[in-house]
Each structure stands twice: as structure tokens, then as C-alpha cells.
Amino acid sequence: MASAPIAVVTGASSGIGAATARQLAAAGYRVVLTARRKDRIEAVAAEIVEAGHEAMAYELDVTDRAAVDTFATAFRKIAVLVNNAGGALGADPVATGDPADWRQMYEVNVIGVLNLTQALLPALIASGDGTVVVLSSTAGHASYEGGAGYVAAKNGARVLAETLRLEIVGQPVRVIEIAPGMVKTEEFATTRFRGDTEKAAKVYAGVAEPLSADDVAETVTWAVTRPPHVNVDLLVVRPRAQASNSKVHRELP
């Protein structure tokens, strides 16, 4: 196990992050789970260890650059960085959107990715076969009403990945963007609507099978475990019921 490659997963306390940590561990990586909620990542890490794999939890706020830099000093080589930490706040139109929500989304979805990627890039290069994964969203590729703040943030993450790939070509590091569409997790919509479970439920109402966190984690793991010369630049994954951000088939009750 000591020789197994290291994978760092941000936002690993629940949802896609936790599922990705589990699946990368099962694929043979030593997984480092980071998130702000120490108790949650410790629980997920313990679950992974109980399953016979290697994992550790590290409490980290990706928007705190000093904390990120301290975290990075622990690693000489890293094989994989999964930039998963992010999220949406509100669904207000541009005319009435709260700038504080926009700022917070940008800090987590873009600056958080920048912080971790900058801090760990030397260790990724030193591995001789590194991979940076950016979990963006279909929101970063097409706008929709009520989503401008989140769309702007995820578009920033998308452009960061595209530009990084151009800038480090020739280095032994791949840059992969995974852009999920509608994913039903325990927290995403509830957090977006500040705990309003009724509004959160309406996001998925009538959709027979939205994507699950495991669906996205399996996609990430597949992309990461391709041969080193294979770079999955962009992979968009949606449920069959979702043709676009604004066109979703909903079955009537």
C-alpha cells in the first residue's frame, strides 16, 4: 500500500466527492479526503479503511490559501488531484441576484480550484504521471434562467482547466474536465435553496433517474485510470432524461 499512488479529493465529505474517494480507493489509490467538515470526512475515510483500502482525512477550506499551502507541504508526489469542492447558492435572476452569493460561488468553484492546483502542481509533475481533474458542470457550458451566478463560476472553472492544459503541455500531467448535468445528491439542491427541502425536491420532480453521485464518481475514475497518454479533455455526462440544462423530461404523477 505504501507504494500506491496518492489521490487528493476536495469536497469529499458527501455526494460526488465522497463517492469519488471511495471509487478511487477501490481502484488502488491512497486517497486523501479534504473538506471543511472534519467529522464527515473522517467518517468516510474510516469507511474506506474498513473496506480494506487506504485513506486519510484532512480538514481543509479550499478558499484559505495559507491552509492550502500548508497542506501541500505534506506531499512530494501526487498522482491525482480531483477538484470537486464547489456548489451553487440561490436561483435568482441577474436583476436581483445577491452579489455575496456570486462572490462566494466564485471563491469556492474557481479560486478554490486555483489554490489547490497551484499548490499541488509541483507534486503532480514530480509524480511523472499526474492528473488534474476539474469537476465543472454543464452549467459552465450553457446558461439557463436563474443560474447566472453558478453558470459564471462554473464557466470560470472550465476556462481554468482549458487554459492550464495549454500552459503545461509537454509536462507529465493530464488535465481532465468532467461536466455533470443533473445529479441528485443529498445536499446540492438543499444547499442551493438554503435548506428549503420543498424547493430542492422540485429540481428533480418527475425525473425518473437523475444521475447519482456514484455515476459521476465512476466517470471520474474511468477517466483517471486511462493509459497515461490518453487525456479525456472534456466529458459531459447527463441523465437520459436531460437533453440540456433547460430541457428535461418529467413524468406526470
C-alpha positions in Angstrom: 0.0 0.0 0.0 2.9 2.3 0.8 3.8 2.4 -2.9 0.3 3.1 -4.1 -0.2 6.4 -5.9 -1.9 9.3 -3.9 -5.2 10.9 -5.0 -6.4 14.0 -3.3 -10.1 14.7 -3.4 -11.6 18.0 -2.3 -15.1 18.4 -1.1 -15.1 14.7 -0.1 -17.4 14.9 2.9 -20.5 13.9 0.9 -22.0 13.5 -2.6 -19.7 13.3 -5.6 -16.6 13.9 -3.6 -17.2 11.1 -1.1 -18.2 8.7 -3.9 -15.1 9.5 -5.9 -12.9 8.9 -2.9 -14.4 5.5 -2.4 -14.1 4.5 -6.0 -10.5 5.8 -6.4 -9.5 3.9 -3.3 -11.1 0.7 -4.7 -9.1 1.4 -7.9 -5.8 1.2 -5.9 -5.1 4.8 -4.9 -4.2 6.0 -1.4 -6.9 8.6 -1.0 -6.6 11.9 0.9 -10.1 13.3 1.6 -10.4 17.0 2.2 -13.3 19.2 3.3 -14.3 21.7 5.9 -16.4 19.2 7.9 -13.8 17.2 9.8 -16.3 14.7 11.3 -17.8 13.8 7.9 -14.5 13.2 6.1 -13.2 11.2 9.0 -16.3 9.0 8.8 -15.9 8.5 5.0 -12.2 7.8 5.4 -12.9 5.2 8.2 -15.4 3.5 5.9 -12.8 3.3 3.1 -10.3 1.8 5.5 -12.8 -0.7 6.8 -13.3 -1.8 3.2 -9.6 -2.7 3.1 -8.2 0.4 1.3 -6.0 3.3 2.4 -7.4 6.7 3.2 -6.9 9.7 5.4 -8.9 12.8 6.2 -7.6 16.3 6.3 -9.8 19.3 7.3 -9.4 22.0 4.7 -11.1 25.1 3.4 -10.0 25.4 -0.3 -10.6 29.1 -0.2 -7.9 29.5 2.6 -4.7 29.8 0.6 -2.4 29.7 3.7 -4.1 26.5 4.8 -3.9 25.0 1.3 -0.2 25.8 1.1 0.4 24.2 4.5 -1.5 21.1 3.3 0.6 20.9 0.1 3.9 20.7 2.1 3.0 17.2 3.2 3.4 15.8 -0.3 6.4 15.2 -2.5 4.5 13.4 -5.2 0.8 13.2 -6.0 -0.8 11.2 -8.8 -4.3 12.7 -8.9 -6.0 15.9 -7.8 -9.8 15.9 -8.0 -11.0 19.5 -7.7 -14.6 18.7 -6.6 -15.3 21.2 -3.9 -17.9 23.7 -5.1 -21.6 24.3 -5.2 -24.5 26.7 -6.0 -26.2 29.4 -4.0 -29.6 30.7 -5.0 -31.5 30.8 -8.2 -32.3 34.4 -8.6 -32.3 36.4 -11.9 -29.4 38.7 -12.7 -31.6 41.7 -11.8 -32.0 40.7 -8.2 -29.1 38.2 -7.5 -27.2 38.7 -4.3 -23.6 39.7 -5.1 -22.5 38.0 -1.9 -23.8 34.7 -3.3 -21.9 35.3 -6.6 -18.7 36.1 -4.8 -19.0 33.0 -2.6 -19.6 30.7 -5.5 -16.7 32.2 -7.4 -14.4 31.8 -4.4 -15.2 28.1 -4.0 -15.7 27.0 -7.6 -12.8 29.0 -9.2 -10.4 30.3 -6.6 -10.6 27.0 -4.7 -9.6 25.1 -7.8 -6.8 27.6 -8.5 -5.5 27.3 -4.9 -5.3 23.5 -4.9 -4.0 23.2 -8.4 -1.2 25.8 -7.9 -0.2 24.4 -4.6 -0.1 20.7 -5.8 1.1 21.1 -9.4 4.8 20.6 -8.4 3.9 17.3 -6.7 1.8 16.3 -9.7 4.7 17.0 -12.1 7.1 15.2 -9.8 5.0 12.0 -9.9 5.9 11.7 -13.6 2.3 10.8 -14.4 -0.1 13.3 -12.8 -3.7 14.1 -13.4 -5.7 17.2 -12.5 -9.5 16.7 -12.6 -11.8 19.7 -12.6 -15.4 18.8 -11.7 -17.2 21.6 -13.6 -20.8 21.3 -14.7 -23.0 21.6 -17.8 -23.8 25.0 -16.3 -20.3 26.0 -17.3 -21.1 25.3 -20.9 -24.6 26.7 -21.4 -26.6 29.3 -19.4 -30.1 29.0 -18.0 -32.5 31.3 -16.4 -31.9 31.8 -12.7 -28.5 30.3 -12.8 -26.2 33.1 -13.9 -24.1 33.2 -10.8 -23.4 29.5 -10.8 -23.0 29.5 -14.6 -20.4 32.2 -14.3 -18.5 30.4 -11.6 -18.5 27.0 -13.4 -17.6 28.7 -16.6 -14.6 30.1 -14.8 -13.6 26.6 -13.7 -14.0 25.3 -17.2 -11.7 28.0 -18.6 -9.2 27.4 -15.9 -9.0 23.7 -17.0 -8.7 24.6 -20.7 -6.0 27.2 -20.1 -4.0 25.0 -17.7 -4.0 22.2 -20.3 -2.5 24.7 -22.9 0.1 26.0 -20.5 1.5 22.8 -19.2 1.5 20.8 -22.4 4.8 18.8 -22.5 4.7 18.2 -18.7 3.7 14.7 -17.5 0.3 16.0 -16.3 -3.1 15.5 -17.8 -6.0 18.0 -17.3 -9.5 16.4 -17.4 -12.7 18.3 -17.1 -15.8 16.3 -16.1 -19.1 18.3 -16.6 -22.1 16.6 -15.0 -25.6 17.6 -15.7 -28.5 16.8 -13.3 -27.1 14.9 -10.3 -29.3 14.1 -7.4 -27.3 14.1 -4.2 -28.3 14.6 -0.6 -27.1 18.2 -0.3 -26.6 20.1 -3.6 -30.1 21.4 -4.2 -30.9 21.7 -0.5 -27.8 23.9 0.0 -28.7 26.0 -3.1 -32.1 26.8 -1.6 -30.7 27.3 1.9 -32.4 24.3 3.5 -35.7 24.6 1.7 -36.4 20.9 1.0 -39.6 21.6 -0.9 -37.8 23.8 -3.5 -34.9 21.3 -3.6 -37.3 18.4 -4.3 -38.9 20.3 -7.3 -35.5 20.3 -9.1 -35.8 16.5 -9.5 -39.6 16.2 -9.6 -40.8 13.8 -12.2 -37.3 12.9 -13.4 -37.2 9.1 -13.3 -33.5 8.7 -13.0 -31.2 11.7 -12.5 -27.6 10.9 -12.2 -26.3 9.7 -8.8 -23.0 10.6 -7.1 -21.8 7.1 -7.9 -22.5 7.6 -11.6 -20.2 10.7 -11.7 -17.6 9.1 -9.5 -17.4 6.1 -11.8 -16.9 8.5 -14.7 -14.1 10.3 -12.9 -12.4 7.0 -12.0 -12.7 5.7 -15.6 -11.1 8.9 -17.0 -8.3 8.9 -14.4 -7.4 5.3 -15.0 -7.0 5.5 -18.8 -3.4 4.9 -20.0 -1.1 7.8 -19.3 -1.0 9.0 -22.9 -4.8 9.3 -23.1 -6.3 12.6 -22.0 -10.0 12.9 -21.7 -10.1 16.7 -22.2 -13.8 17.0 -21.6 -16.5 14.5 -20.7 -20.1 15.7 -20.4 -22.4 13.3 -18.6 -26.2 13.8 -18.2 -29.1 11.5 -17.3 -31.0 10.3 -20.4 -34.0 12.5 -19.3 -32.0 15.7 -19.6 -31.3 16.9 -23.2 -30.0 20.3 -22.0 -29.8 22.5 -18.9 -33.3 23.7 -19.7 -35.0 20.7 -21.4 -35.7 17.9 -19.0 -38.3 15.1 -19.5 -40.5 14.9 -16.4 -43.1 12.2 -16.0 -46.5 13.4 -14.8 -47.7 12.0 -11.4 
